[in-house]
Amino acid sequence: MDLTPLVRLRRAALRRPAVLVAAGPGATRVRLAVERELPRRGWPTAHGPADADLLVVAGDPGTGHAEWAAGVWDAMGAPRARVAVGAAERVADALDEAHRALLAACRATGGGHPTVERRPQEPGRGSDLTAHRRRSPGAGPQHGRTGHEEHTGHGTSGVAGAAMAERADDRDGLRLDRLHLPLGPVLPDWPAGLVLRLALQGDVIQRAAVETPPPSAHHTRPAYWDEPWLRALRGETVSRGAAARRLCAAHLDSLGRLLAVAGWGDAAARARSVRDAALTDTPAAELPPLVDALARRVRRSRVLRRSTAGLGVLTGARAVAAGATGPALTATEDGHGDVYGRLLAWLAGAERASAESADARPLNGPGARTGPRGALDGPCPPSRALLDLLPALLDGAEFAGARLIVASLDPDLDGLVTSAAGSADGTEVRGG
């Protein structure tokens, strides 16, 4: 069989490589830079190692970060390339270097193979290894569900590591297999660094445990989303407009991740586009119409509401007991303590923040102590409460809804692992 046409198709496909972004905790700034750059180049996002041509490791990898990144790399088929980026300013150059390494690897392997079986994975790696085969050469990049009519998928792929089963009683007293399954930390639209240890019987979660990385000397910059308020608490002068833009962008970032997990790719891309407008030099007067148009589109979706309402219900009493102070608590006060209610809280918060983006007054008073996920002057970062709430919200939920529940809280682990000064820069490229 003459493989020349397949080789040519494979090489043509690599002109727009599918990119898997593996973001570590403390690397939000780098992740955002990568997410801005990929659409500009027309490069699609991969949904797992089996779909990926390029692996972009965002942030300065510590020991644990490097371990799971290596597991993802091992699961990618040739030709492949990876790059570790430690600074947002280096993203464009790093992607250029990685693309050159990928094309060189393609030439060295004669264009790659039509399909590549998944490589064996060591137990406990915690990386996304559910897909068994790469796409055929010449097939377009696999974008997954991007149509609004396809909200019904909840992102159930992405389970990592080796599953183990045992016998246990289910809720009806029957002896059924209980499957132990880790989820994370390398998943698209997933809180960076988070690992969930799930015990499943059938498709029902019987128990969930949260694992987070410890504070690390590798992550020395303040949490990106909380930075304006942390600076104000230190006595620095920060305008209310600057904080409002960061708040608007943070809520839109969380919204985009939730919409992507729900399967509405077009709206997720729009949310990220408006997020980027809030973070750049877009005139303050132009920001509210962009946010309002997105909010109207999302609120009109009956499919989105049906697929998220009643899922992951959080009561006000439980939120207060856990110390939640941000949108998760606000959603319960508005009478919507479920996934859809938290989505609405983000939309309302983004609308208010966009309207305040031109306020030049200094950030002070109660507003100076509350960031996107809650109060920053408490004994723990606000995302600590969100992580504490997760196991109870997941207990008894169907596995298909687990990622939606996580995405609706969107805990920011940057605040758990970072301290208060600068960050190291670095770029490392590898092809294979």
C-alpha positions in Angstrom: 0.0 0.0 0.0 1.3 3.4 -0.9 1.3 5.5 2.2 2.6 8.7 0.5 -0.9 10.4 0.4 -1.4 9.6 4.1 2.0 11.0 5.0 1.1 14.2 3.1 -2.2 14.5 4.8 -0.6 14.0 8.2 2.0 16.7 7.5 -0.7 19.0 6.4 -2.7 18.4 9.5 0.3 19.3 11.7 0.3 22.8 10.2 -2.6 23.3 12.7 -1.5 21.0 15.5 -4.0 20.0 18.3 -2.7 21.4 21.6 -3.2 19.9 25.0 -2.7 22.5 27.7 -1.5 21.1 31.0 -1.7 24.0 33.5 -0.1 23.6 36.9 -1.3 25.5 40.0 0.1 29.0 40.1 0.2 29.3 36.3 -3.0 31.1 35.5 -1.2 34.0 33.8 0.6 31.6 31.5 -2.6 29.6 30.8 -4.5 32.7 29.8 -1.7 33.7 27.5 -1.8 30.3 25.8 -5.6 30.4 25.5 -5.3 33.8 23.8 -2.6 32.7 21.4 -4.1 29.4 20.2 -7.3 30.9 18.5 -5.1 33.6 16.9 -3.1 30.8 15.2 -6.2 28.7 14.4 -4.8 25.8 16.5 -7.5 23.6 18.0 -7.5 22.4 21.6 -7.1 18.6 22.2 -9.3 16.8 24.6 -6.6 14.4 25.8 -3.2 12.9 25.0 -4.6 10.6 22.3 -5.8 13.7 20.4 -2.8 15.9 21.0 0.2 16.8 18.8 1.6 19.4 21.1 1.7 19.3 24.9 2.0 22.8 26.5 2.9 22.6 30.2 2.0 26.0 31.6 4.0 27.1 34.6 7.2 26.3 36.4 7.0 22.5 37.0 7.7 21.3 40.5 8.3 17.6 41.3 4.7 16.5 41.2 3.8 18.7 38.2 6.7 17.2 36.3 5.6 13.6 37.1 2.0 13.9 35.8 3.3 15.9 32.8 5.6 13.0 32.0 2.6 10.6 32.2 0.7 12.7 29.6 3.7 12.9 27.4 4.1 9.1 27.5 0.5 8.7 26.4 0.9 10.8 23.2 1.7 9.1 20.0 4.5 10.1 17.6 5.1 12.6 16.1 4.8 14.8 19.1 6.3 17.7 20.8 6.1 19.4 24.2 7.1 22.7 25.7 7.2 24.0 29.2 6.5 27.7 29.5 7.2 29.6 32.7 6.3 33.1 31.6 3.4 34.6 29.7 5.7 36.8 27.6 7.3 33.7 26.2 4.2 31.9 25.0 4.3 32.9 21.3 8.0 32.1 20.9 7.6 28.9 22.8 4.8 27.7 20.6 6.9 28.6 17.5 9.8 26.5 18.8 7.5 23.6 19.7 5.9 23.7 16.3 9.3 23.5 14.6 10.2 20.6 16.9 6.9 18.8 15.9 7.5 19.2 12.2 11.0 17.9 12.6 9.7 14.9 14.5 7.2 14.3 11.8 9.9 14.3 9.2 12.0 11.9 11.3 9.1 9.5 11.7 8.2 9.6 8.0 4.9 11.5 8.7 3.7 9.5 11.7 1.3 6.6 11.9 -2.4 6.5 10.9 -3.4 5.4 14.4 -1.4 4.9 17.6 -2.5 2.7 20.4 -2.5 4.1 23.9 0.7 3.4 25.8 0.6 1.6 29.2 0.1 3.9 32.1 1.5 3.5 35.6 -1.2 3.5 38.3 -1.7 6.8 40.1 -0.2 9.1 37.5 -3.4 11.1 37.5 -3.5 12.1 33.9 -6.2 12.0 31.2 -5.8 8.6 29.5 -9.2 7.4 28.5 -8.9 7.8 24.7 -7.4 4.8 23.1 -6.6 5.9 19.6 -5.3 9.1 17.8 -7.2 10.5 14.9 -6.4 9.3 11.5 -3.9 11.4 9.5 -5.7 14.0 7.5 -8.8 13.9 9.7 -9.6 17.3 11.0 -8.8 18.2 14.6 -11.3 16.7 17.0 -13.1 19.6 18.7 -15.6 17.4 20.6 -19.1 18.8 21.2 -19.2 22.4 20.0 -22.9 22.8 19.0 -25.5 24.2 21.4 -27.8 21.3 20.6 -25.2 18.9 22.1 -25.2 20.1 25.7 -26.1 16.7 26.9 -22.5 15.5 27.3 -21.0 16.4 30.6 -17.4 15.8 30.0 -17.3 12.3 31.4 -14.0 11.4 29.8 -10.8 12.3 31.5 -10.6 9.7 34.2 -7.0 9.1 35.0 -4.8 6.3 36.3 -5.6 2.7 36.9 -9.1 1.8 38.3 -9.5 -0.7 41.1 -12.7 -2.5 42.1 -14.0 -4.1 45.3 -17.4 -5.3 46.5 -19.5 -3.1 48.7 -23.2 -2.5 49.6 -25.0 0.1 47.4 -27.8 2.4 48.6 -30.3 -0.5 48.1 -28.3 -3.0 50.1 -27.0 -4.9 47.0 -23.5 -6.1 46.8 -22.0 -4.4 43.8 -18.6 -3.6 42.5 -17.1 -0.4 43.8 -14.7 1.2 41.4 -12.0 3.5 42.7 -11.2 6.2 40.1 -9.0 9.3 40.2 -10.0 12.3 38.2 -7.4 15.0 37.3 -5.1 16.7 37.5 -4.6 17.0 33.7 -8.0 17.7 32.1 -9.2 20.5 29.8 -11.2 23.1 31.7 -10.3 21.6 35.1 -8.9 23.4 38.2 -5.1 23.2 37.9 -3.6 20.8 40.3 -6.9 19.3 41.6 -7.2 15.5 42.0 -10.5 13.8 43.0 -10.5 10.3 44.3 -13.9 8.8 43.5 -15.5 5.6 44.7 -18.2 4.6 42.2 -20.9 2.0 42.2 -22.4 1.8 38.7 -22.6 5.5 37.6 -23.2 6.8 41.1 -20.5 8.4 43.2 -20.4 6.8 46.7 -17.5 8.8 48.1 -15.2 11.6 46.9 -11.9 12.8 48.4 -10.1 16.0 47.4 -6.3 16.1 46.9 -4.5 19.4 46.4 -0.8 20.2 45.9 1.1 21.6 48.9 2.6 25.1 48.9 5.7 25.2 46.8 8.7 27.4 46.4 8.2 27.1 42.6 5.1 29.3 42.9 6.0 32.6 44.4 3.6 35.0 42.6 0.3 36.1 44.2 -2.7 34.3 42.9 -3.5 35.9 39.6 -7.3 36.4 40.0 -6.8 37.8 43.6 -3.9 40.1 42.8 -5.6 43.5 42.8 -7.3 42.9 46.1 -4.1 41.5 47.7 -2.2 44.6 46.6 -4.9 46.8 48.1 -4.8 44.9 51.4 -1.0 45.5 51.4 -1.7 49.3 51.2 -1.0 49.7 47.5 -3.1 52.0 45.4 -5.4 50.1 43.1 -8.3 51.6 41.2 -11.8 50.1 41.5 -11.9 49.9 37.7 -8.8 47.8 37.5 -10.2 45.4 40.2 -13.6 45.4 38.4 -12.0 44.3 35.1 -10.1 41.5 36.9 -13.3 40.4 38.6 -15.3 40.4 35.3 -12.5 38.4 33.6 -12.4 35.9 36.5 -16.1 35.2 36.3 -16.0 34.9 32.5 -13.1 32.5 32.8 -15.1 30.3 35.1 -18.1 30.6 32.9 -16.2 29.6 29.8 -14.9 26.5 31.6 -18.3 25.5 32.7 -19.8 26.0 29.2 -17.0 24.0 27.7 -17.6 21.1 30.1 -21.4 21.3 29.3 -20.5 20.9 25.6 -21.4 24.4 24.4 -18.1 25.2 22.7 -19.2 28.3 20.8 -20.4 30.1 23.9 -17.4 29.0 25.8 -15.1 30.5 23.1 -17.2 33.7 23.2 -16.9 33.9 27.0 -13.1 33.6 26.7 -13.0 36.3 24.0 -14.9 38.7 26.2 -12.7 37.7 29.2 -9.6 38.6 27.1 -11.2 42.0 26.3 -11.6 42.7 30.0 -7.9 41.8 30.6 -6.5 44.0 27.8 -6.9 47.6 26.8 -10.4 47.4 25.5 -12.1 50.8 26.3 -14.2 50.6 29.4 -17.3 51.8 27.5 -17.1 48.9 25.1 -17.0 46.2 27.8 -20.5 46.2 29.2 -22.2 45.6 25.8 -20.0 42.6 25.2 -20.8 41.1 28.5 -24.5 41.9 28.2 -24.7 40.2 24.8 -23.0 37.1 26.1 -25.2 37.0 29.2 -28.4 37.3 27.2 -27.3 34.4 25.0 -26.5 32.2 27.9 -29.6 33.0 29.9 -31.8 32.2 26.8 -30.5 28.6 26.6 -33.2 26.2 27.8 -31.0 23.3 27.1 -28.2 24.6 29.3 -30.7 25.3 32.1 -32.2 21.8 31.9 -28.8 20.1 31.9 -27.5 22.0 35.0 -30.5 22.9 37.1 -30.9 20.7 40.3 -27.3 19.4 40.0 -24.9 19.9 42.9 -27.4 21.7 45.1 -25.7 23.7 47.9 -27.8 25.1 50.8 -27.1 28.4 52.3 -26.6 26.8 55.7 -24.0 24.4 54.4 -22.2 27.2 52.5 -22.0 29.4 55.6 -20.8 26.5 57.7 -18.0 25.8 55.2 -17.0 29.5 55.2 -18.0 30.1 51.6 -18.2 33.9 50.9 -18.2 34.3 47.1 -20.6 33.5 44.2 -21.3 30.1 45.6 -22.9 31.7 48.7 -24.6 34.4 46.6 -26.3 31.7 44.5 -27.9 30.2 47.6 -29.1 33.6 48.7 -30.8 34.1 45.4 -32.6 30.8 45.7 -30.5 28.9 43.2 -27.9 26.8 45.0 -27.3 24.4 42.1 -24.9 24.5 39.1 -27.2 26.7 37.1 -27.5 29.1 40.0 -23.8 29.5 40.3 -23.6 30.1 36.6 -26.2 32.9 37.0 -24.2 34.4 39.9 -21.1 34.6 37.6 -23.1 36.3 34.9 -24.6 38.9 37.3 -21.2 39.5 38.8 -19.6 40.0 35.4 -22.3 42.4 34.3 -21.9 44.5 37.5 -18.1 44.5 37.2 -18.1 45.5 33.6 -20.3 48.5 34.4 -17.7 49.6 37.0 -14.6 49.1 34.8 -14.1 52.9 34.3 -14.2 53.8 38.0 -10.9 55.5 38.9 -11.5 55.8 42.6 -9.1 53.9 44.9 -10.2 50.4 45.9 -11.0 50.5 49.6 -13.6 49.5 52.1 -15.3 46.1 52.1 -14.8 45.8 48.3 -11.0 45.7 48.9 -11.3 42.5 50.9 -13.4 40.4 48.5 -12.0 38.8 45.4 -13.7 36.7 42.7 -14.2 33.7 44.9 -14.8 35.4 48.2 -13.2 37.2 51.2 -9.4 37.4 51.1 -8.9 38.6 54.7 -10.0 35.4 56.4 -7.8 32.6 57.9 -7.9 30.6 54.6 -8.0 31.3 50.9 -11.7 31.4 49.7 -11.2 28.4 47.4 -10.4 26.3 50.5 -14.1 26.5 51.4 -15.1 25.5 47.9 -12.8 22.4 48.0 -14.2 21.5 51.4 -17.7 21.6 49.9 -16.9 19.4 46.9 -17.1 15.9 48.5 -20.6 16.4 50.0 -21.9 17.8 46.7 -20.4 14.9 44.7 -21.7 12.2 47.1 -24.6 10.5 45.5 -24.3 12.4 42.3 -24.1 10.6 38.9 -20.7 10.4 37.5 -21.8 12.2 34.3 -22.5 15.3 36.4 -19.2 15.3 38.4 -17.3 17.6 36.1 -20.2 20.1 35.9 -20.3 20.3 39.7 -16.6 20.9 39.9 -16.7 23.5 37.1 -19.6 25.3 38.8 -17.4 25.9 41.9 -14.1 26.3 39.9 -11.8 26.5 42.9 -8.6 28.4 42.3 -5.7 26.4 43.7 -3.3 29.3 43.0 -4.3 30.8 46.3 -3.3 27.6 48.1 0.2 27.1 46.6 1.5 30.6 45.9 3.2 33.3 48.1 3.7 36.9 47.5 6.7 37.7 45.2 8.0 37.2 41.6 8.1 34.1 39.5 10.9 32.4 37.6 10.7 32.3 33.8 11.7 29.4 31.6 11.0 27.5 28.4 11.9 24.0 27.5 11.1 22.3 24.2 11.1 18.7 23.3 10.1 16.7 20.3 9.7 13.0 19.7 
